[in-house]
């Protein structure tokens, strides 16, 4: 996956999923694969919610944007690595979240879908 994402780093995370509603994204979790038109960071969050933290992290760590840093921070907080999460929240320009993980996941997805 990383090899596929590497060459287009500067383009990743842009053009989220205009028109997709949160409920549609949540419903897509019943499938075995993320929505085919999902932007990479939404795909990362989809894999995380499906229980594949590694795949989610693999996607987030190769994207260089403040949005990717936010996803990266969330993933490290979920992992229990608060120090690393703090670093990524600072890179994202966001305060270190204290929300329940499920609430932060939803907040990130909703914000990305609204872009």
Buried (B, 14 or more C-beta within 10 A) or exposed (E): EEEEBEEEBEEBBEEBBEEBEEEEBEEBEEEEEBBEEBBBBBBBBBBBBBEEBEBBBBBBBBBEBEBBBBBBBBBBBBEEEEEBBBBBBEBBEBEEBEEEEEEBBBBBBEEBBEE
